[in-house]
């Protein structure tokens, strides 16, 4: 069941990213602060609250959109 939820969330995120891939990379936040906020909000004691994440995927989607358009060379900086 968790796997299905994860696949659903990942699928939604990938669909949201599809329209942004063609755009160039904007300023990439190397601190991953947005992802840190996602982890803080949805992970407690090494357990992911998938129901809560499914209900409010906005922050995760935004983070995935940011990194989807970053060239691989930019990650190495």
N, CA, C and O of each residue as an XYZ file, in Angstrom:
308
protein
N       0.824     -1.192      0.000
C       0.000      0.000      0.000
C       0.869      1.257      0.000
O       0.568      2.214     -0.714
N       1.927      1.265      0.782
C       2.818      2.419      0.805
C       3.452      2.617     -0.559
O       3.605      3.748     -1.020
N       3.816      1.532     -1.198
C       4.437      1.615     -2.514
C       3.485      2.252     -3.515
O       3.909      3.066     -4.335
N       2.215      1.899     -3.462
C       1.238      2.490     -4.363
C       1.087      3.984     -4.111
O       0.981      4.768     -5.054
N       1.076      4.373     -2.858
C       0.977      5.794     -2.526
C       2.193      6.546     -3.048
O       2.070      7.618     -3.640
N       3.366      5.971     -2.820
C       4.585      6.611     -3.286
C       4.566      6.745     -4.805
O       4.922      7.799     -5.333
N       4.164      5.711     -5.503
C       4.088      5.760     -6.966
C       3.102      6.821     -7.426
O       3.354      7.535     -8.397
N       1.983      6.922     -6.730
C       0.982      7.930     -7.081
C       1.550      9.338     -6.922
O       1.397     10.180     -7.807
N       2.195      9.585     -5.806
C       2.777     10.905     -5.546
C       3.881     11.207     -6.547
O       3.965     12.319     -7.068
N       4.717     10.232     -6.812
C       5.789     10.418     -7.779
C       5.226     10.686     -9.174
O       5.741     11.539     -9.898
N       4.190      9.974     -9.544
C       3.568     10.176    -10.852
C       3.003     11.587    -10.982
O       3.184     12.242    -12.009
N       2.330     12.044     -9.955
C       1.789     13.405     -9.979
C       2.908     14.430    -10.111
O       2.786     15.407    -10.848
N       3.978     14.199     -9.401
C       5.113     15.123     -9.452
C       5.741     15.148    -10.840
O       6.086     16.214    -11.349
N       5.890     13.984    -11.448
C       6.495     13.920    -12.777
C       5.624     14.597    -13.821
O       6.140     15.240    -14.736
N       4.329     14.463    -13.698
C       3.426     15.137    -14.623
C       3.563     16.651    -14.478
O       3.580     17.379    -15.471
N       3.658     17.110    -13.254
C       3.819     18.544    -13.023
C       5.139     19.056    -13.579
O       5.232     20.200    -14.022
N       6.152     18.210    -13.555
C       7.475     18.602    -14.039
C       7.575     18.618    -15.559
O       8.405     19.339    -16.112
N       6.767     17.858    -16.222
C       6.893     17.699    -17.670
C       6.874     19.030    -18.412
O       7.623     19.213    -19.372
N       6.047     19.937    -17.989
C       5.960     21.230    -18.650
C       7.132     22.146    -18.362
O       7.354     23.117    -19.085
N       7.876     21.852    -17.328
C       8.975     22.733    -16.932
C      10.337     22.298    -17.455
O      11.289     23.078    -17.420
N      10.441     21.092    -17.928
C      11.730     20.561    -18.349
C      12.319     21.373    -19.491
O      13.536     21.532    -19.575
N      11.488     21.877    -20.351
C      11.972     22.636    -21.501
C      12.602     23.970    -21.088
O      13.432     24.518    -21.813
N      12.213     24.480    -19.942
C      12.798     25.745    -19.481
C      14.213     25.525    -19.001
O      14.570     24.428    -18.570
N      15.005     26.549    -19.075
C      16.381     26.459    -18.574
C      16.404     26.477    -17.064
O      15.419     26.843    -16.423
N      17.507     26.089    -16.506
C      17.653     26.093    -15.052
C      17.734     27.528    -14.550
O      18.465     28.360    -15.087
N      16.975     27.783    -13.524
C      17.049     29.088    -12.876
C      18.022     28.933    -11.719
O      18.706     27.915    -11.623
N      18.093     29.894    -10.868
C      19.052     29.781     -9.766
C      18.704     28.563     -8.905
O      17.588     28.433     -8.403
N      19.661     27.706     -8.754
C      19.491     26.455     -8.040
C      19.954     26.625     -6.601
O      21.094     27.020     -6.354
N      19.079     26.329     -5.660
C      19.391     26.438     -4.240
C      20.159     25.192     -3.795
O      19.568     24.137     -3.567
N      21.472     25.328     -3.676
C      22.318     24.202     -3.313
C      22.107     23.737     -1.869
O      22.589     22.668     -1.495
N      21.408     24.510     -1.066
C      21.179     24.109      0.327
C      20.025     23.122      0.456
O      19.860     22.495      1.502
N      19.233     22.981     -0.591
C      18.055     22.098     -0.557
C      17.126     22.452      0.600
O      16.539     21.570      1.226
N      17.000     23.732      0.876
C      16.165     24.193      1.985
C      14.710     23.761      1.816
O      14.050     23.383      2.784
N      14.222     23.820      0.584
C      12.822     23.429      0.342
C      12.632     21.942      0.653
O      11.629     21.562      1.257
N      13.582     21.106      0.249
C      13.479     19.672      0.541
C      13.560     19.440      2.049
O      12.894     18.551      2.580
N      14.360     20.224      2.725
C      14.430     20.133      4.180
C      13.083     20.414      4.824
O      12.700     19.758      5.794
N      12.365     21.391      4.282
C      11.021     21.695      4.800
C      10.068     20.528      4.552
O       9.225     20.225      5.397
N      10.196     19.875      3.404
C       9.360     18.707      3.106
C       9.642     17.603      4.128
O       8.718     17.011      4.687
N      10.916     17.337      4.360
C      11.271     16.291      5.317
C      10.772     16.621      6.718
O      10.259     15.749      7.419
N      10.919     17.869      7.123
C      10.457     18.285      8.450
C       8.951     18.115      8.592
O       8.459     17.706      9.644
N       8.225     18.434      7.523
C       6.764     18.388      7.585
C       6.192     16.974      7.501
O       5.147     16.696      8.090
N       6.863     16.079      6.776
C       6.240     14.792      6.471
C       6.964     13.562      7.013
O       6.465     12.447      6.860
N       8.114     13.734      7.633
C       8.853     12.586      8.175
C       9.033     12.780      9.679
O       9.569     13.790     10.135
N       8.580     11.806     10.418
C       8.722     11.805     11.878
C       9.231     10.435     12.305
O       8.649      9.415     11.939
N      10.307     10.406     13.071
C      10.873      9.144     13.564
C      11.138      8.161     12.429
O      10.854      6.970     12.555
N      11.678      8.658     11.327
C      12.035      7.857     10.151
C      10.829      7.252      9.442
O      10.980      6.315      8.658
N       9.637      7.775      9.708
C       8.421      7.309      9.044
C       7.813      8.447      8.233
O       7.633      9.559      8.729
N       7.504      8.146      6.985
C       6.889      9.150      6.112
C       5.380      9.097      6.292
O       4.782      8.022      6.240
N       4.769     10.248      6.502
C       3.310     10.350      6.587
C       2.779     10.546      5.168
O       2.564     11.673      4.722
N       2.571      9.432      4.468
C       2.175      9.478      3.068
C       0.798     10.110      2.867
O       0.576     10.807      1.876
N      -0.115      9.875      3.789
C      -1.449     10.463      3.662
C      -1.368     11.988      3.711
O      -2.025     12.681      2.935
N      -0.565     12.490      4.619
C      -0.386     13.939      4.744
C       0.315     14.504      3.510
O      -0.049     15.575      3.024
N       1.317     13.790      3.004
C       2.029     14.227      1.808
C       1.123     14.214      0.589
O       1.180     15.121     -0.242
N       0.297     13.201      0.480
C      -0.644     13.115     -0.640
C      -1.651     14.259     -0.581
O      -2.048     14.797     -1.615
N      -2.060     14.627      0.621
C      -3.036     15.702      0.788
C      -2.444     17.079      0.503
O      -3.167     18.000      0.125
N      -1.132     17.223      0.683
C      -0.484     18.524      0.503
C       0.896     18.364     -0.144
O       1.914     18.539      0.526
N       0.939     18.030     -1.450
C       2.219     17.790     -2.113
C       2.873     19.046     -2.695
O       3.867     18.940     -3.414
N       2.340     20.221     -2.400
C       2.783     21.460     -3.040
C       4.280     21.707     -2.866
O       4.975     22.000     -3.839
N       4.773     21.595     -1.659
C       6.185     21.887     -1.391
C       7.111     20.874     -2.074
O       8.144     21.248     -2.628
N       6.736     19.593     -2.032
C       7.534     18.569     -2.712
C       7.511     18.782     -4.220
O       8.547     18.684     -4.878
N       6.344     19.070     -4.766
C       6.238     19.327     -6.211
C       7.106     20.506     -6.625
O       7.778     20.457     -7.655
N       7.091     21.560     -5.828
C       7.895     22.749     -6.144
C       9.380     22.414     -6.122
O      10.132     22.864     -6.986
N       9.803     21.627     -5.140
C      11.209     21.222     -5.069
C      11.588     20.384     -6.288
O      12.633     20.612     -6.898
N      10.757     19.431     -6.641
C      11.048     18.578     -7.791
C      11.084     19.379     -9.088
O      11.884     19.092     -9.978
N      10.224     20.375     -9.192
C      10.237     21.243    -10.374
C      11.541     22.021    -10.460
O      12.087     22.209    -11.547
N      12.035     22.469     -9.323
C      13.297     23.217     -9.298
C      14.465     22.360     -9.773
O      15.260     22.795    -10.606
N      14.570     21.152     -9.248
C      15.740     20.342     -9.576
C      15.637     19.649    -10.928
O      16.650     19.234    -11.491
N      14.431     19.521    -11.452
C      14.256     18.831    -12.733
C      14.922     19.561    -13.886
O      15.317     18.930    -14.866
N      15.052     20.851    -13.793
C      15.592     21.634    -14.905
C      17.050     22.026    -14.708
O      17.614     22.761    -15.519
N      17.654     21.540    -13.642
C      19.048     21.882    -13.353
C      19.969     20.914    -14.096
O      19.837     19.699    -13.947
N      20.893     21.439    -14.889
C      21.839     20.555    -15.576
C      22.720     19.809    -14.568
O      22.986     20.315    -13.478
N      23.165     18.621    -14.933
C      23.965     17.784    -14.031
C      25.219     18.519    -13.554
O      25.631     18.348    -12.407
N      25.821     19.322    -14.406
C      27.031     20.041    -14.021
C      26.771     21.024    -12.879
O      27.666     21.311    -12.084
N      25.556     21.531    -12.804
C      25.208     22.482    -11.752
C      25.175     21.805    -10.374
O      25.470     22.448     -9.366
N      24.823     20.526    -10.323
C      24.799     19.799     -9.061
C      26.189     19.644     -8.467
O      26.340     19.555     -7.249
N      27.193     19.613     -9.313
C      28.559     19.370     -8.863
C      29.206     20.592     -8.212
O      30.260     20.468     -7.590
N      28.608     21.741     -8.342
C      29.197     22.958     -7.777
C      29.200     22.964     -6.283
O      29.665     23.925     -5.671
